[in-house]
Amino acid sequence: MELRQIRYFVRVLEVGSMSRAAAELGVVQSALSQQISRLEGELSVRLMTRTRRGITPTQAGLAFLREAQLILRHAEQARRAAQQSRLTGTASVGLAPTTASVLALPFMRAMRDRYPDVRLHIVECLSGQLEGLLEARKLDFAILFNVQASSSWNVIPLMEEKLFLIQSAQRSGAQRVESAVSIDALKDIPLILPTGTHGLRSRIDSAFGRAGIKPDVVAEIDSLVMLMDAVDAGLGATVQPSAAVLRYHDASERFVLSEIDDLQSQHVNVLCSLADDEMSPAALCTRLVLTHCMRTLVQDGRWPDARLINQF
């Protein structure tokens, strides 16, 4: 006995017509009649009969109708209970500072709307530190940069960002910088960069090494807020994605951004997570919300200078 057979039976008797019931249920009349016949065959009893006034229940059909209506009512209550039940638990997420500047608030809002009873634990720190936390199983997943395939993590490249030389607009001569430069143009510019534990720093150092240039690093700062404040004050320039200036409402007046040709297509945002069997249902659902949120931000143009990777 199938639930749909019970539903078909009840509707036929409610409207008193096989053709009308078929139209309302969205099935062809022959299929509806076949399902009713199968139900009667399983019960070994005739449930309805055709008269001049339409379809009417037999005595057995009338007795079955009362129970069938109760079954459908309970099934609907069960469906609502399942849909209204809320996912609970905790999900631990790691974000690098530039990623968090774009993603954190939209992601938290999306989680509040979708899974309000899941408690988020969000860690913002350098990608190198996030790798350590993920390896120690202190995070369920994190967005890292330029990570290759790993035997211990699920690794999914999500998108790539352009990298820019960012200078203070108040710095003498900054306004005359070209909109696009090569790595050679950075050799005489005082730079403020994160330390070597940062994934971005290793890419920058590799680019300087290939060009045979020794950069003029005047300070190393492992805080995006402090680093950008130092750049804003004219203490040096930096190399970051344009998301680094998003917290400034007047960024176009404060900073001059020059795209670095030699570093393009190299700053890849990668979703790194524990194996699925190590993650809770709350963490798995949170990961889906995060990736959907990233995709939406890029597609809507709210993640500047970012491009989705095809397989994402």
N, C-alpha and C positions, 0 to 999 in steps of 0.2 A: 504494500500500500504506500503510495507516494503522496506527499503533501499537495502537489499540483493536482492530483486526481481528486483529492478532497475539495480543493478550492474550486475546481471545475464543477463538481457535483453540486456544491452549495450555490454557485452562481446560477446554474441552470434552473434550479428550483426557485431561486429568488426572483428571477425575471420571467420564469414560466415558458421559456422559449430556447431551443437549442441554437437557432441561428442568431438570435439577439445576444445570447451569452457568448457565442463564438466571436462576434464582432467586438463586444466589450473586452473580452480577454485577449484579443489580438491573435487568435488562432483560426485555422480553417475549420469549418463545421465537421468535416469528416474526421479530423484529428481529435476534436473534442468528443465526438461520439465514440471514437475508438477507445479513448482513455476512460470514459464512463463504463463502457462494456468490460474493460479489463478490471475495473474496480468491482463491478458486479460479479465477474467471474471469480475474483479472489475471495469475495465474501460469500459466493454461492447463493446469491439471493437477488431478486429483481428489486431495484431501488426506485424506479420511476416508470411511468407509463404515459403514452401520448393520448390525449383526448381532444374533443372539439375545442376545449378551452385552452389547450396547450399542454405543456408537460406538468404532470402532477406526481407527487410522491406516492409510492405504495405504502402499506403499513410499515414494512421494514424500512423503507426509505425515510419515512417520517421519524422513526426512532433513531435512525442513523444520522439524520440531519441535525438533531439537537446536539449529539456528541461531536459531529463534524464542525459545527459552528464554534463549539468550545475549544476544539483542537486548534482551529485557525486563530482564535483569540489568544490562546496561550503561545502559539508560534509567533504572533505579532509582538506580544509582550517580551518574548525571548529575544527577538530581533532588536527591539528598542533597547533592551538592557545591554546587549552586546555593543551596540553602537554608542551608547551613552557612557559605557565604562571607560575610564581614563587610564592611559598608560602612566605608570609611576616608575620612579627610580632616579638614578643619577647618571649623568654623562659628563665626562671630563674631556675638554677640548683645548687644544693649544693653538695660539695664533701669534704670528710675528707682528711687531708693532704696525708696520705699514698695512698689512692685511687687516688687522683689527680696526684701523682707522676708517676703512670702508665697510667692512663686513660685520663688525661686532653688533652694532645696534639693530640693523635690519634682521640679522640672525636671531637675536634675542626676542625681537618683536614677533618674528615668525614662529619661534618655539612657544611663546606665550599663547599665541592664537591656536596652534596645532596641538601642543602637548603641555598644557598649563601645569600639570602635576609632575612633570619631569624637572628635577633640579639641575641646573647647569653649573658646572664648575669650569670656568674659563681662565686659562693661564695665558698671559701675554708676556713673552720674553723672546730673546734671540733664537733664531732657528737652530743653532748648535745646541743651545740649552734644551730646546724642545725635543730634539732627537734623543738626548739623554733621558728625559722624563718618559718619553714613549718607550724607549728600550727597557726602562725600569718598571714598565707597566703602571706608571702613575698617570698616564693619559690614555683615553680610548683611541683618540686620533688627533692629528695635528696637520696644519697646512705648513709645509716646508718648501724649500727652494732647491731646484735642480737635483733632486734625489733620484738615484738610479734604482733599478729593480732590486728588491730585497727579498731574501728567503724567509725573513721573520715578519715582514709587514706586507699588508696589501698596499700597493703603490699605484696611484692613478693620477697622471698628469691632467690638470684641470684647465689652466690657462697660462698665457705668458704676458708679461708687462714690458713696456719700453722703459729704458733706463735713461736718466737725464743728469747732466751737470746742473746742480742747483746752486745759485748764488744770490746774495742779497741784492735787491734792486737799488739799494742805497750805496753799494760799493762802487767806488770810482771805476768807470769803464764797463761795468756789468751790462749796462744797457746796449753796449755795442757788440756783445757776444752774438755769434751767429745762432740761428735757430737749430742748426745741426752741426756737430763738431766731430772730429776723430779723437781717438785716445791720445794722439800726439799733442793735441791742444791743451791737455791737462798737465803737462810736465812742469810748467812754471806756475801753476796755480796752487796756493796753499789749500790743502784738503783736510777736512774733518770726516773721519770714517769710523765705523764700528771696528771692534777688534777682530782678530783672525778667526775667532770661534763663530762668527756670523757667516752664513752661507754666501751672502752677497759679497762680503769682503774677499773671500777666496776667489770669486769670479773676477773681481776688479784686479786683484793682485796678478791673476793669471793673464789678464789682458795686458797689463803693464809689462809683465815678463815677456810676452810674445813680441811686444813692440820695442823691447830693449830699453825701457824707460824706468828710472827710479823716481817714484812719485814723491812730492813734497808733502808728507803727512805731518801736519802741525799738531793734531790732537786725535785721540781715539776715544770715542764716547759710545757706551753701550746702552744708551737711552735715546729713543727717537725724539722725545720731547726736548731733552736737553741739547741734543745734536742740532735740531732745527732752530732752537733758540740761539745757539751759537752762530749758525749760518745767518740767521736773521740779523744778528748784531754785527755782521761783517767780519767775524773772526776767521772765516775761511769758507770754502765751498764744499759741497758734498756730492756724492753720486747715489741716487735713490730713484725709485719709481715715483711718478707724479703724485701718487697717493700720499706721499710723505708731507705734502703741503695742504692736505684737505682740511685739517683742523683750523686753518686760518681762513676766515671769511673774506679777507682781502688779499688772498695769496697772489693774485695777479699784480698787485701793487707792491707787495713785499719782496717777491722773488722773480728771478729770471731763470727760465728753464731752457736748456739746450740739449736736444736729443743726441746721444752718443752713438754714432753709426757702428763702431766696432763692438758694441756690447748688446746689439739688438738680437732678439730671438734667443736670449740666453737666460733670462730671468723667469724661470718656469715655476708656477705655483703647483705644488704636488700634494695631493691628499694621501697621507700615510696613516694607516690604521692597523690596529691589532687584527689578527685573524678573526673571521666572523664568529667562529665557535668560542672565542674568548670574550666576545662582546655581549652585553646584556641587550634585551629587546629595546630598552630605552636608548642605549647608545647607538644601536643600528638605525632606529628611527631618527635620532638626532643627526646622524651622518647624512641621511637622505635629505633632511631639511636644509642642512648647511650647503650641500652641493646644489640643490635647487635654488637656494638663495643666491649663491655665487653666479649661477647661470643667468638668473633674472637680472641681477645688477649689471652684468656685462651687456646683456641683450638690450636693456633699457638705457644704456649709455651712462649709467651712474657709477661705473668703475672706469675712470678715465684711462686711456692709453692701454687698455687690456684687450686681449683677443682670446676667445675660447679655443681650446685645442679640439680638433675634429672629433676624436673618439669620446669626448666628454659630453 
